[in-house]
């Protein structure tokens, strides 16, 4: 399985002979997708032009119920579990505690995806929320930029709480919208779990 951050909160994952994108945004030379997961409706996560670049007639797209997409779309809310093309997908909460940008009642999503026996958690746009205490995963993809999501220190606490068995990868930085590589470096210093930047193969 190959996992690569393509910028901001966008990841491409290859495994089980599938190509999977999470929050495609700012794609330069994209591959066609078998499966796309969208965490919420903000333009830097639900980019219609980037989805158009990667989707085919056979592409399955998973979105929260508040995300206005048509086509071969499957809607989820926190707590839902589905299987798409042999991939188990769990919807988990993603929201702000002390910020107005991602209110809990919107029911935005993080995802836990089971691929080749590994559980991959993409936290979406979120703070360090109590529900993270129940997350069990091998790979955790966590926002670190602050402002709209948890900052590097809070993300470090989240990683230490979740304790992914393999690795944590910081996201939500470096695209010119919010967050810098320094936030990612700070996150690495502030957690006791293994951290890599942008790419991981297992």
ABEGO torsion letter per residue (X at the ends): XBBBBAEEABBBBBBGGBBBBBGBBGBABBBBBABBBBABABAAABBAAAAAAABBAABBBBBBAABBBBEBBBBBBBGBBBBBGGBBBBBBBBBBAABAABBAAAGBBBBBBBBGGBBBBBAEBBBBBAAAAABBBABBBBBAAEGABBBAAAAAAAAAAAGBAABBBBBGBGAGABEBAAAAAAAAAABABBBBBGBBBX
